[in-house]
Amino acid sequence: SPMENSPALNAGIQAGDVIEMIDGEPANNSTITELIDRLTGPVGTEVLVVARHKNGEKEQITITRGHIQSQSVTGIVRRNQEWTWCLDEENGIAYIRIRQFNETTPQELVNALNAAARQGLVNGLIIDLRDNPGGSLQAAVYISDLFLQEGTIVTVTGRADPQRTITADSYEIFEDVPVLMLVNGNSASASEIVSGSLQANDRVAILGSRTFGKGSVQEVLPLTSGGMLKFTTARYDLAGGRTIDKKLSEDKSIWGVDPTDGLVIPESLDELRTRIESREPYIIITNDEPESFVCGDVDWLANTYGDFQLSQALIAVRSKLDRGAWPQLTDEKPVSAGVREEVTVLAKQRLEILKTLINVDKELATLQEIQDDSDESLLPMDANLKSAVMTLTDEDGNVIGEWKVKNGNIEAALDSLQLENTEGSEK
C-alpha cells in the first residue's frame, strides 16, 4: 500500500499493486535492497514503473521522487483517504492513535481533536500509544501540556546540564473531558512521558500493560545534507520522582508506566498479531475499502477489528461517563502484573540464551573431534609430494587407477575422508 502524501500515491500506485518493471528492467530478480536503490533517488527526478493492478491490468506509471511526510496521528478507520475519529457517536467518544512523536505530531493532534469536536465527539477521548517507540521530547511536553493546567510534566537530568523540571502552563485544549490512554510493553520514551505525566497528575486513566521503561531523552538535529542526526542527551523522571528507565530505577519492581488499578489488561503475542492483521484492511489507502463499521459497536471492535483492549477501553470510558468513576474491569494489581510480565520476558530470554549455549557446545565438540583427528599427520613431515602419484585399488588389490597430483593440498584432501591405514588404525 502506498503511504499517505507519497509520490507513489500521487502518481496512481494503488494498494495491492505489483511492481513488475522499474525503468525498463524486471523487478522480480532483485533483492529488497536493490529495489530500494532503484526506486529512490534525488528529489525531482523520475522513475518509470510498470504496475499490475489487482484486476490484472498493467499500467505504466511515472513517479516523480520527493520527500515523504508520514502522518504520526491517525484515527480508527480510513475512508476516502480521510480518517474517522468516531469510536462511539451516541456517547460522543473519539479515538486517536499516535504512532510516534515528531515535530509535526502536536499540530496533527490539535487538528484531530478539532476535527473530532466538529463531529460532536467531545465527551470522551481514547488516545492509543501502543507500539509507539517515542521520539521528540519537545513534542511529548507540548502534548502533555494540552491536557494539563498545572503540574510537573517531567524532570530532565542531562550529562552536563543541571537538573530541570518542566511544568505545565495554564493552557488546556481538552479540559474536563475523560481521557483514557492505551499502552503496552512497546510504548517507550516519549510515550511514557505523556502517559506517565498525565497519570501522575490524575488527568488520565491508563489501560493495557506496563510500558517499555526507556528513560532516555533523544533529540533530532537536522543536517545541512538533508539528513537527520538522532542522539541521546539525558534521562527523565516523572512527577513524584518515579524513574521510567528500568535499568536506573532503584526499586526493581517499579519502573515505566503502569496501567490504572482495575484496567490491567495485557495482550498476548497472538492477540497482538491478530490486532495488527485485522486492523490493516481498515487503515491502508485502498479503493477496495471493507464494509463500514458501526461506530460504538464493542463486539465489532473485539472480533472484526481484532482489538479486545480497545473494546474494553470503550467500555471503561462509557462507565466513566455514566458513573463518574473509572471501572474495575480486572482484579490484577498493576505492579504485580508488571513484575510478572518482566519475569516472563526474562525467562524467554534465558531460554534463548540456553539454546544458543547448547548449540555452541555442539559446534565446539564437533570442531574438537576434527582437531583431535587431525593432530596426527597422515603423511610424513619430510615427504616430497611434488608430482606425487595416487593409486586406488579395490578390496582384492586390483588397481583401479592412478592419478598424478598436479595441484592442491593432498593432506587436506585425505583429512576429509575416513581412512584406515594398512596396520588397521583408524585415521
N, C-alpha and C positions, 0 to 999 in steps of 0.2 A: 504494500500500500504506500502511495506517495505521502510524504509529510505535508502538513498544512503550510501554506505560503511558500512552497518549494518551487523551484524552476520546473521540476518534473511535472508537478500537478498543474502548473500554469500552462505547460506545453500540451497537456492532454493525456498524460500517463494515468491509468486507472488502477484501482485495487484489483489484484488478480492477474494483471498483465504479465506476460512472459517476454523478457527481452531476448530476442534471438540474434540480432546483429548490432554491432557497435562500430560505427564508421566503416561499414562495409566488410567487417571481419566477424566470423561466428563468435558467439559469446559462450557456447557450451564447452569449449575446450580450454577455458581459462580458470584459474583459481580465483577465490574471492578477492585476494589482494590485487591480482592482475586486473580484475574487473573494475575495482575501485580506482586504480591508476588510470584506466582507460576512460572512465566516466568523468572523473574530476579534472579540473584544470583552472587556469586563470579566469577571474570574473569577466564576463562579457564574451568569452569565446563560446563556440558552439560544438555540440556533439550530435551526430546523427544516429538514431537508433531505429530498429525495426521491432515493433511491439506486437505480440499476438494477444488479442483481447480474449476474454472468456468465451465469447461466441465463436471463436475460431478465426475471425477476420484479422488480417495483418495490416498494420499501418506504419508508414514511415514518418517519424516524428523528429523534428529538430528542437533540441533543448539548448537554451542559452544559459550558460552556467552563471550562478550567482550565490550570494550568501543566503543561508537558511536560518531564520529566527524561529526556533520551535517554541510553541506555547508551553508555559510551565503551569498554567491554571486551566483546568478542564472541568466539564460537567459530567452528568450521569450517562447521557446518550447524545450522539451527534446526529443531527438531521439537516440535510441540505448544507453541509459544511458549517452548521451553527450548533452550538452546544445547548442542551436542555439542562436547566438548573433545578427543575422541579423534582422533588422527591415525594412530596405529599401536598397536592394542590388544595385539598379541603382544609387542612390544618396550617397551610402556609409555611411549609418546611422546605428549605433549599439544601442542595448538595453541591459542594465544591471540592475538587481534588487539586492538591498542589503537588506536582511531580518533582519539583526541585526548586531551589531558591537562587535566582539570579537577579541582575539589575532591573529586569522588567517585571518581575513577579509582583511587587507591591501594587503597581498600577494595574496589572492584569487582575489582581484580586479585587481591587476597588471597582473596576469595570464589571466584574462578575457579580459583586454584591449589588451594584446599582441595577444591573440587568434583572437580577432576582427580585429586587424591590419593585421594579416596574411591573413584574408579573404577580405582585401581591405575596411573594414568598418572604414575609418579614417577621414571622412569629417564631421560627426556629431555624437553626443552621447546623449542618454537619460538615465538618472540614476533614477531608481524608488525607492523612500524612503517611499512610502505609507505604513502605518501599521507597520512601523519599530519602535519598542519601545525604541531603543537606545542601550546602552551598554558601552563599554570601551571608556574612554576619549582619551587614547593614540591612539587607532585605528582611532577615529574621527579626531584627529590632523594630523596623518600621511596621511590619505586620503585627507584631505583638502590641505595638502602640495603638493600632487601630481598635483594639478591644479593651484597652485599659485607660482609665482616667488618672491613675496614680499607681505607685508601687515599683519595686525593683524588677527589671526585666532580666538582667544578667550582670554578673561581676566578671570582669576580664582581667587576667593576670598574664602579662607579657614577660618575655625573657629579660628585657632591659627596662621597659616602661613600668612605672608604679601601678599598683592595682587601681582599677577604676570601675565604678559601679554605674551602669546605665539604667536610668529610671524613665518611667512613662511621663508624658506631659498630659495636659488636660483634654487633648483632642481625642475623640472617640467616634468612630463612624457607625458602629453597630451596637449601640448601647442597649442594655436591658433586654437583650434577646438571648434565650438559652442557646448555648453553643456546646456541641459535643465534638470531640476530635477522635479520629480513629488512628491508632498507632500499632506498630508491630516491631519485631526484632530487627527489621531492616530500616526502621526510621532512625536516622542518625544526624549528629551535628546540629545544623540549623533547625532541623525538625524538632530536636529535643529542646532547643532554646525556646521556640514558640510554644510547644505543648507544655513544657515544664514551667515556663514563666507564667503562663495563663492559669495553669493549675495551682501554682504556688500562691497566686493572687485570688483564688476562688472565682475565677472568671469562666472556667470551662469544666466539663466532665470529660473523662478520657475512657474510651472503651478499646479493648484489644489485649495486647500483651506488652511486657516490658520492652523498652526501646533498646537500641544497639549499645549505647554507652560510649560514644565518641566525644570526648571533652576537649577537642582541639579546635582552634579558630583558624579558618583558612581564608585567605584573601586572594583576589584575582587581579593581576596587573596587566593592562593592555600593552602590547609591544608595538613598536613602530612598524614591524613587518606585517602586522595584521593579526598575529597570533596572540595567545593569552598565556600568562605565567601564573600558576596556582601554587601557593606556598603556605606553610603553617607558621603562625605568628604568636599564638598564645593559647591558654586554656581558659575554660569558662565554668562558672558555678552558678547555681540558681539561687533565688531568694531563700533566705534561711540557711545558706551555706551548703546545700546539698551538692555534692560533686557528681557530675554526669559521667565522667570518664571512669570506667570500671577498673582501669589499671592504677588510677590515682586515688581512688576512694579508700579511706582508712577502714571503713566498715565494708567488708567484702560482700555483705548481703544487701547493701543499699547502694545503688548507682543507677544511672539512666533515669527514665521517667516511667513510673508505674501507672497502670490503669486505676481509675477511681474504684473504691471499695464497692463491690456488687456488680461491677462492669468488667470483671476479668474474664475475657472470652478469647482464649488462644485459638490459633488456626494451624492445623497440621499442614505438612508439606503437600499432601494430596489435595487438601482443601485450597491451598494457595494456587496450585496448578489449575484446579477447576475454576477458580475465580478468574484467573488471567485468561484462560482459554474461552470461558463462557462470555466474558466481557468484550472480547476482541471484536466480534461482528458489530457491536453497537457503538464502537468508538472510532473505527477506522473510516477513512474517507472512501466511500463506495457508492456506486449507482444502484447496487442491489441491497438496499437497507432492509434489515429484518423488520418484521411486523412491530408496530408501535407498542410500547409498554404502557401499562396503566399506572399513572403517577399515584403513588401511595399504596401499591399492592405489595404487602410484605412477602407473600408466597412467591410472587414473581421475582423479587429480589433474591430470595434464598434459593430458588430452584432453577429458574430460567437464566437469570443473571449470574447465578452461581456464587452469591456473596452473602453467606449466612451472617457474618459480622455486621454488614451494613443493614440487614433486615432487623437485627437486634438493636442497632443504633437508632433506627426509626422508631421502634417500639419504645426505647428509652426516652427519646425526645417527646413523643406523644404523651408519655406518662408524666414527664416534667411539666408539660403544658396543662395537663388535666389536674394534677395533684400538687404542683408547686415544688416537688422534690424529685430527685433522681431515684429510679427504682433499684431494687436489689435483684438483679437478674441471675446472679450466681452467688454461691457461698464461699468460694475460694478467695483467700486473702492475697492482695497484690504482692507483698514481699515474698511470701512463701511460694507463690506461683512463679515469680521472677527467679528465685533460687532454684526451683525445680527445673525450669527451662534451661538455666545455665548449666546445671548438673547434666541434663540430657545432652546438651551441646558438647560439653567437655568429655562425656562418656563416648560419644560418637567419634570425637577427635582422637581419644585414646585408642579406640578400636582400630581406627585407620592407621595410627602410628604402629600398633602391634602387628597389623597385617603387613605393613611396609617392612618392619624389622624381620618378620618371618621370611619374606621374600628375599631380603638382603642376606639372611643367614643361608638360605638355599643356594643363592648365587655364589656366596663365599665358599660353601662346601664344594660346589662343582668346580670352581676355579682352583681350589686347593688340591682336589683329586688330579686335575690336569697338571698342576705344578708338580705334584709328587710323582706322577707318571713320567714326567719329562726331566726329572732330576738326573737320572742315569742316562747318559748318551747312548743312542743306538749304534753309533759308529765311532771308531777310534778317533781320538782328537787329531792324530797325525796323519789320518788318511788323506791321500791325494785324490780328490773326486773330480778333477778336471778330465773331461772326456770319459767319465765313468760309464759302464755298461750294466744295465739291469736285466736279469734273466728271470723269467716266470715259468714255473713248471707246474704240472698237475700233481695230484696226490701220489701218482705212481712214479714220479720223477721225470716224466716225459717233458721235454722243453716245448713250451707253447710259443715263446717268442723272446727276442732280445731287443732292448732299446738303448740307444746311446743318449745320454743326458746332455742336451745342448745348453740348457739354461735353467735356473731355478734353484730352490733350496731343497736338496734331497732329504735332509734330516727332518725338515718341517713337514714335508710330504709324508714321510714314514710315520711321524708322530700322529698324523691324522687317522692312521689305521690301527686296528687292534692286532698287534703282531706277536708271534711266538717264535723264539729262535730255535735252532736245531737241538739245543740242550733241554728244551721244554719249559724254560722260564718265560713267563708272560711279560710282554713289554707294553 
